[in-house]
Amino acid sequence: MATKTFEYAVRDRTGKLVKGRVEASNQAAVANRLREMGMAAVSINEVSTGGLNTEIKVPGLSDKVSLKDIAVMARQLATMINSGLSLLRALTILAQQTESKALAKVVSQVRNDVETGVALSTALGRHPQVFPPLMINMVKAGEVGGFLDQVLVSVAGNFEAELKLRGKVKSAMTYPVVVFVIAILAVVGMLLFIVPVFENMFASLGGALPAPTQFLVFLSDVLRYAIGPIVIAIVVFAIWWSRHKNDRALREKVDPFKLKLPVFGNLFKKIAIARFTRNFGAMLHAGVPLLQALDIVGETSGNIVVERATKAVQESVRTGQSLAGPLTEHPIFPPMVVQMMAVGEDTGALDTMLGKVADFYDQEVEATTEQLTSLIEPLMIVVLGSLIGGMIIALYMPIFSIFELVQ
C-alpha cells in the first residue's frame, strides 16, 4: 500500500499543542502510532503531495534534515552528557549551535518536551519525519539501562557507517552515469546540429544515400520533431519518481528487480545485508529486545525483499523458534551470514557477530564498487567511441562514394 503524508496535532502532558508530519498508509495508522507514543490526536489531516500546491524543494535551500546532521547531533549530545552536562543543558546548547536551522528547530522542541518531564526517546518519537525508529528505540534502551551516552555514540557511529556506505555507492555510480549522460548529449547534439548540415549538403549533391546514412538522417528528423515531448516526458518521469520512489507498491516491483540486475544486483544485495546486520547488531548491543529490533531493522535495509524476510523471521521467533533456523528459508541471507548469526546466538554474542558480519560486507561493498569501476570505465569508453565513431563514418560514407566515382 502506498504511503501518504499526514499532518497531525497532539497535546502533550502540559496541554501544549504540538504539530508534526508523518508518513503512513492511512489516518488510522497515524492515530495508532501516536497512541503507542502516549499521545492523543487532536487532528490528523492528509497533506497533498502533488499538483500545483506542492512545495518545491530547491537543492541547498531545502529544510530537510540530513542523516549527517543527525549523526553529528547524536555524537555532540553524547560528548556533552559524558562530560557531565545535564540532558536539558546539552539540548539547549545543541539547539543554539546546530548549523541546520530545521534540526535546530526540532531540537528546541525536543528540549521543551524534556523540560516538561517527557523522556528523550518519547520526545524524539514525536518527530518521526526527522529521527529514524532505530535511533528512537536505541535511545529508549539507553535510558532504561542508564548508558544513554554510550548508546548515542553507537547511534552516531551507525549513521556515519551508513553515510560512508552511501558514499562508496555514489562514487561507484558517478563515473558511469556521467559518461552515459555525456554520450547521450553527444549523440543528441550530433543528430540535432551536425547531421542536418550534412543532410543539406547531400541533398545538393543528389544521388542515393547509403543505408547507414539514411538511417542517421531519419533519426535526426524524428528527434528534431520529438525533442520537446521527450524532454517533457523525462521531466515528468523525474518528478513522479522523486515523489513515489518510496511508495510500497512501487518498491514491491523495483526492489526484487534490482537484486536480479546483472553486475549491479550482487552489489545491491551486499549493501542491503551490510545495513541489516549493522543496524540489527547496534540495536541488540544497545539493549533493544530481539522482537522489537526485528520489527524495525528490516525497514532499515533499504530493500523490501530483506524487509519481508525479516518480518517472516520475526513471526517464527515469536512462536519460539531460534533466529538462525528461519533465516535459512530466505535466499536473500547468504549461508555465511546465517552460520555466523547461529554461532552468535549459541554463544550469547549475537550483537558482536552481527558487527563482524557488517564489517565484512562493508569491505565487500568497497571491493565490489572498485571492481565495477575498473570494469565499467573501459567499457563505457568503448561504447562511447563506437557510437560517435559509427555516426561519423555513416556521415562520411556518401563523401567517400563521391570520391570513388571521381577517381
Secondary structure by P-SEA (a helix, b strand, c coil): cbbbbbbbbbcccccbbbbbccccccaaaaaaaaaaacccccbbbbbbccccccccccccccccccaaaaaaaaaaaaaaaaacccaaaaaaaaaaccccaaaaaaaaaaaaaaaacccaaaaaaaccccccaaaaaaaaaaaaaccaaaaaaaaaaaaaaaaaaaaaaaaaaaaaaaaaaaaaaaaaaaacccaaaaaaaaaaacccccaaaaaaaaaaaaaaacaaaaaaaaaaaaaaaaaccccaaaaaccaaaaaacccaaaaaaaaaaaaaaaaaaaaaaacccaaaaaaccccccccaaaaaaaaaaaaaaaacccaaaaaaacccccaaaaaaaaaaaaacaaaaaaaaaaaaaaaaaaaaaaaaaaaaaaaaaaaaaaaaaaaaaaaaaaaaaaaaaac
